[in-house]
Structure formats: C-alpha cells, structure tokens
Amino acid sequence: MPHLPQFVFFGKPAVEPTIKDDSANILSGNPTQKVWLYANDSATGSRFGIWDCQAGKFKAKMDGIAEFCCILEGEATITNMTDGLQRTVRAGDAFVMEPGLETEWIVPVYVKKHFAISNVRA
C-alpha cells in the first residue's frame, strides 16, 4: 500500500526520544542528545523533529546535509571552525547550517530546537 501524505504535529502523537550516540565528537562535559523524530522520508533524505542537548561541548559537521533549526529553549554558542566566527543562539532564533559547515557547540546548561534536515546531492 502506498504511503499517504499526512499532516504531522510535533508532540501529537507523542513519540519516544532516542539517544543520539555522538561520543566520538564530545570535547567536554556530558552533552547527552535526544531526538524526537516525527517524519523521516527515506526517498528524499528529509528528517524533521525535535532535538535537545544537556551541558557540554561537541563537534558537528554538516556532512552531506543542510539543516534548518529553530531554537525553542535554552542557548548554545556555535563556532564556525573554518573562520572562527561565533554565534550565540537563543529561544526564537532560526538559522540554516549549510552543507560542509564544521562547527563546535558549547551548551552551557540546555538547548532544545526544532530541526529539518535534508540530504544534499553533489
């Protein structure tokens, strides 16, 4: 039976979070990351959901993906590792991380965001 398009509310119905294993990229602290995945289209490589992270410092690379983020709670300081530019993002901020971007995240206490990730074809 073919998949029928749906209107997907985040949080309704509730989905169980998964713990993202990012141990290879942790620089300090214990930045436990949880993901609530509400839509995952394997045909297009698009994923939509909620992500949160506890205090810590870690690396993240947009390897073959682009990601739209909207911060819901907390804050993080994100450093572009190519040019050293730092940005602090807080609740209400929205931004895109382009393919190939290499970052370092510092989460002082907690951060939570909506995300939309798309695979990028070369």
Sequence and secondary structure as in RCSB ss.txt:
>XXXX:A:sequence
MPHLPQFVFFGKPAVEPTIKDDSANILSGNPTQKVWLYANDSATGSRFGIWDCQAGKFKAKMDGIAEFCCILEGE
ATITNMTDGLQRTVRAGDAFVMEPGLETEWIVPVYVKKHFAISNVRA
>XXXX:A:secstr
        BTTBS    EEE  GGGEEEE   EEEEEEEEETTTTEEEEEEEEEEEEEEEE SSEEEEEEEEEEE
EEEEETTT  EEEEETT EEEE TT EEEEEEEEEEEEEEEEEE   
